[in-house]
Amino acid sequence: RNNWWVAVLTFGEGWHNNHHAFKYSARQGLEWWQIDMTWYVLRLLQAIGLAYDIKLPSELQMKKLAMKGSD
C-alpha cells in the first residue's frame, strides 16, 4: 500500500505499492506528484555515466494496472 506521509518523510520510499507492482522499476514515485528522491539521484548518476540500463514500466503497463485496480 502506498503511504504518502511515509513517502514524504523518506523521500519516496513510501510508494511501496508501486514497488510491488513493478519490481524491476528504478522509480517508485510513478505519478508526477509522487516525490521520489532516489529516482532523481539515479537520473543524475545516469547523466554522468555512473548508472545505466535503468528500467521503468511502460505507459501501457501502468494503464493496465490502473484499469485492474478500478475493477
C-alpha positions as CSV (number, residue, x, y, z in Angstrom):
1,R,0.0,0.0,0.0
2,N,1.3,3.5,-0.9
3,N,1.6,5.8,2.1
4,W,2.1,9.5,1.2
5,W,3.3,10.7,4.6
6,V,5.9,7.9,4.8
7,A,6.9,8.9,1.3
8,V,7.4,12.5,2.3
9,L,9.5,11.5,5.4
10,T,11.6,9.0,3.5
11,F,12.0,10.9,0.2
12,G,9.9,8.4,-1.8
13,E,10.2,5.1,-0.1
14,G,6.6,5.2,0.9
15,W,5.3,4.4,-2.6
16,H,5.6,0.8,-1.6
17,N,2.7,-0.5,-3.7
18,N,4.3,0.9,-6.8
19,H,7.4,-1.1,-5.9
20,H,5.5,-4.3,-5.7
21,A,3.5,-3.6,-8.9
22,F,6.7,-3.1,-10.9
23,K,9.6,-4.8,-9.0
24,Y,12.1,-4.0,-11.8
25,S,11.4,-0.3,-11.8
26,A,14.1,2.1,-10.6
27,R,11.4,4.6,-9.9
28,Q,8.8,4.2,-7.1
29,G,7.1,7.5,-7.5
30,L,5.3,6.9,-10.7
31,E,3.0,9.9,-10.7
32,W,4.2,13.4,-11.2
33,W,3.2,14.4,-7.7
34,Q,4.9,11.3,-6.0
35,I,8.2,12.6,-4.6
36,D,11.0,10.1,-5.2
37,M,14.4,11.4,-4.4
38,T,16.1,8.1,-5.1
39,W,14.9,8.4,-8.7
40,Y,16.4,11.8,-9.0
41,V,19.7,10.6,-7.7
42,L,19.6,7.6,-10.2
43,R,18.9,10.0,-13.1
44,L,21.9,12.2,-12.0
45,L,24.1,9.1,-11.9
46,Q,22.9,8.1,-15.3
47,A,23.6,11.6,-16.7
48,I,27.2,11.4,-15.6
49,G,27.6,7.8,-16.8
50,L,27.7,6.0,-13.4
51,A,24.3,4.3,-13.9
52,Y,22.9,2.6,-16.9
53,D,20.1,0.3,-18.1
54,I,17.6,1.9,-15.7
55,K,14.2,0.3,-16.1
56,L,10.8,1.8,-15.9
57,P,7.3,0.4,-16.5
58,S,5.8,1.4,-19.9
59,E,2.7,3.6,-20.1
60,L,0.7,0.6,-21.2
61,Q,1.8,-1.4,-18.2
62,M,0.8,1.4,-15.9
63,K,-2.6,1.8,-17.6
64,K,-3.3,-1.9,-17.3
65,L,-2.5,-1.7,-13.6
66,A,-4.8,1.3,-13.2
67,M,-7.6,-0.5,-15.0
68,K,-7.1,-3.6,-12.9
69,G,-7.4,-1.5,-9.7
70,S,-10.6,0.1,-10.8
71,D,-12.5,-3.3,-11.2
